């Protein structure tokens, strides 16, 4: 029994050894595809960032704690709609004081335009009534004594006394007229008008300052960024929100420096977002770069495109995938990009010949996301190796797999 078990063990080990040796000595399986002709859409694939094509930032004009936030992020607002209300005790106090000063200046002007205050005018008018009554009595007495003197019934001295009394009454009336006229002169009215005007200007400024404590939307659009909360203290110039029109999105597309020559204004652009697979937004290149900048480890130019976003599903600030269609090549020789290799500073592929792989330098042209055009080095029907886990060697026998 032990001999049988030992024999079976030896047979199993020998079989495993033979299988391993056979596997090691057998040609590796390598996937191949045929070079074909077809239509190639030259796509420059890269990444970018989307923001509204039209937007504005909302800033605080006054300092103070936030009393109320009147909108929510994502809310659509009209131009002039209130967004945030600040606590502004100073503005309320200043407005009350400005209103008091404006009322006082207006009342003073009214007094000057009427010729004086009601109290002063009433006192003068009362005195004037007394003076006129005194003048009428003195005049009647004087005229009566004159007639009596003509009849020798009154003396010249009595007439003289009556005349003096009449003159005193007339002088009193003239004095009251001068007093009333002296209450307000033209310059007083001008000064009162100036004070009223200054008070109104100060009142308008106080009202504007109080209005600034309620921050309003400068445009119609969607509140896509809201960076303020109740109780927070803000200073003049602090950004509180961003409002934009989301039906059109402005996409900054980062194109590597060697590819910038393929980009021009008007080229079609397709945008995708990983958060919404299967959905595409389309538009056109609006502006090409004027400089190259460093972006991480890349040297890029920023291409500006505008895409339609009528459904509003492409959100501001999203990192997107961008494809710029530079041109379309008809009847092109096409291979998958994964078949293309680079060796000793040249592009090439491994071609299947008599069961072995042979290195073939190629000249490439336009490319799409998955395919590349072969300008020279291959013919239609050639079979080229796709990417493999281990490197292929020149002349190595392979087991081709379609």
TARA-V465452 format. One record per residue. N is the residue number from 1. RES is the residue in one letter. D_CENTER is the distance of its C-alpha to the mean C-alpha in whole Angstrom. Layout:
# TARA-V465452
N;RES;D_CENTER + N;RES;D_CENTER
This chain:
# TARA-V465452
1;X;89 + 2;X;88 + 3;X;89 + 4;X;87 + 5;X;84 + 6;X;84 + 7;X;84 + 8;X;81 + 9;X;79 + 10;X;80 + 11;X;80 + 12;X;76 + 13;X;75 + 14;X;77 + 15;X;75 + 16;X;72 + 17;X;73 + 18;X;73 + 19;X;70 + 20;X;68 + 21;X;70 + 22;X;69 + 23;X;66 + 24;X;65 + 25;X;68 + 26;X;66 + 27;X;63 + 28;X;60 + 29;X;58 + 30;X;55 + 31;X;53 + 32;X;53 + 33;X;52 + 34;X;53 + 35;X;51 + 36;X;50 + 37;X;49 + 38;X;46 + 39;X;43 + 40;X;40 + 41;X;36 + 42;X;35 + 43;X;32 + 44;X;30 + 45;X;29 + 46;X;26 + 47;X;23 + 48;X;19 + 49;X;16 + 50;X;14 + 51;X;10 + 52;X;9 + 53;X;10 + 54;X;7 + 55;X;4 + 56;X;2 + 57;X;3 + 58;X;7 + 59;X;10 + 60;X;14 + 61;X;16 + 62;X;19 + 63;X;21 + 64;X;22 + 65;X;23 + 66;X;21 + 67;X;23 + 68;X;21 + 69;X;18 + 70;X;18 + 71;X;16 + 72;X;16 + 73;X;14 + 74;X;14 + 75;X;15 + 76;X;14 + 77;X;14 + 78;X;14 + 79;X;13 + 80;X;15 + 81;X;15 + 82;X;16 + 83;X;14 + 84;X;16 + 85;X;19 + 86;X;21 + 87;X;24 + 88;X;25 + 89;X;29 + 90;X;29 + 91;X;27 + 92;X;30 + 93;X;33 + 94;X;32 + 95;X;31 + 96;X;35 + 97;X;36 + 98;X;35 + 99;X;36 + 100;X;39 + 101;X;39 + 102;X;38 + 103;X;41 + 104;X;44 + 105;X;43 + 106;X;43 + 107;X;46 + 108;X;48 + 109;X;47 + 110;X;49 + 111;X;52 + 112;X;52 + 113;X;51 + 114;X;54 + 115;X;56 + 116;X;56 + 117;X;56 + 118;X;58 + 119;X;60 + 120;X;61 + 121;X;62 + 122;X;64 + 123;X;66 + 124;X;66 + 125;X;67 + 126;X;70 + 127;X;71 + 128;X;71 + 129;X;73 + 130;X;76 + 131;X;76 + 132;X;77 + 133;X;79 + 134;X;81 + 135;X;81 + 136;X;82 + 137;X;85 + 138;X;86 + 139;X;86 + 140;X;89 + 141;X;91 + 142;X;91 + 143;X;92 + 144;X;94 + 145;X;96 + 146;X;96 + 147;X;98 + 148;X;100 + 149;X;101 + 150;X;102 + 151;X;105 + 152;X;106 + 153;X;104 + 154;X;102 + 155;X;102 + 156;X;100 + 157;X;98 + 158;X;97 + 159;X;95 + 160;X;94 + 161;X;93 + 162;X;91 + 163;X;89 + 164;X;88 + 165;X;86 + 166;X;85 + 167;X;83 + 168;X;82 + 169;X;80 + 170;X;79 + 171;X;78 + 172;X;76 + 173;X;74 + 174;X;73 + 175;X;72 + 176;X;70 + 177;X;68 + 178;X;67 + 179;X;66 + 180;X;64 + 181;X;62 + 182;X;62 + 183;X;59 + 184;X;56 + 185;X;56 + 186;X;54 + 187;X;52 + 188;X;52 + 189;X;50 + 190;X;48 + 191;X;47 + 192;X;46 + 193;X;44 + 194;X;42 + 195;X;42 + 196;X;40 + 197;X;38 + 198;X;37 + 199;X;37 + 200;X;34 + 201;X;32 + 202;X;32 + 203;X;31 + 204;X;28 + 205;X;27 + 206;X;28 + 207;X;26 + 208;X;23 + 209;X;23 + 210;X;24 + 211;X;21 + 212;X;18 + 213;X;20 + 214;X;18 + 215;X;14 + 216;X;13 + 217;X;10 + 218;X;9 + 219;X;9 + 220;X;11 + 221;X;10 + 222;X;10 + 223;X;10 + 224;X;9 + 225;X;9 + 226;X;11 + 227;X;13 + 228;X;15 + 229;X;19 + 230;X;22 + 231;X;24 + 232;X;21 + 233;X;21 + 234;X;18 + 235;X;19 + 236;X;17 + 237;X;14 + 238;X;13 + 239;X;10 + 240;X;11 + 241;X;8 + 242;X;5 + 243;X;5 + 244;X;6 + 245;X;10 + 246;X;12 + 247;X;15 + 248;X;14 + 249;X;13 + 250;X;13 + 251;X;15 + 252;X;16 + 253;X;20 + 254;X;22 + 255;X;25 + 256;X;28 + 257;X;30 + 258;X;33 + 259;X;31 + 260;X;29 + 261;X;32 + 262;X;32 + 263;X;28 + 264;X;27 + 265;X;25 + 266;X;26 + 267;X;27 + 268;X;26 + 269;X;24 + 270;X;25 + 271;X;22 + 272;X;24 + 273;X;23 + 274;X;25 + 275;X;24 + 276;X;25 + 277;X;28 + 278;X;30 + 279;X;26 + 280;X;25 + 281;X;22 + 282;X;23 + 283;X;22 + 284;X;22 + 285;X;22 + 286;X;20 + 287;X;20 + 288;X;23 + 289;X;22 + 290;X;23 + 291;X;24 + 292;X;26 + 293;X;24 + 294;X;26 + 295;X;24 + 296;X;27 + 297;X;30 + 298;X;29 + 299;X;28 + 300;X;25 + 301;X;24 + 302;X;20 + 303;X;20 + 304;X;17 + 305;X;18 + 306;X;16 + 307;X;18 + 308;X;19 + 309;X;17 + 310;X;19 + 311;X;20 + 312;X;17 + 313;X;19 + 314;X;17 + 315;X;14 + 316;X;11 + 317;X;13 + 318;X;16 + 319;X;19 + 320;X;20 + 321;X;24 + 322;X;24 + 323;X;27 + 324;X;27 + 325;X;30 + 326;X;32 + 327;X;35 + 328;X;38 + 329;X;41 + 330;X;44 + 331;X;47 + 332;X;46 + 333;X;48 + 334;X;46 + 335;X;46 + 336;X;44 + 337;X;42 + 338;X;43 + 339;X;47 + 340;X;45 + 341;X;47 + 342;X;47 + 343;X;50 + 344;X;51 + 345;X;48 + 346;X;48 + 347;X;47 + 348;X;50 + 349;X;51 + 350;X;54 + 351;X;56 + 352;X;59 + 353;X;62 + 354;X;66 + 355;X;64 + 356;X;62 + 357;X;59 + 358;X;59 + 359;X;56 + 360;X;55 + 361;X;52 + 362;X;50 + 363;X;48 + 364;X;44 + 365;X;42 + 366;X;39 + 367;X;38 + 368;X;36 + 369;X;34 + 370;X;38 + 371;X;40 + 372;X;41 + 373;X;43 + 374;X;47 + 375;X;48 + 376;X;51 + 377;X;53 + 378;X;53 + 379;X;55 + 380;X;54 + 381;X;56 + 382;X;56 + 383;X;55 + 384;X;53 + 385;X;52 + 386;X;49 + 387;X;48 + 388;X;50 + 389;X;50 + 390;X;53 + 391;X;53 + 392;X;55 + 393;X;58 + 394;X;59 + 395;X;62 + 396;X;62 + 397;X;63 + 398;X;61 + 399;X;61 + 400;X;59 + 401;X;57 + 402;X;55
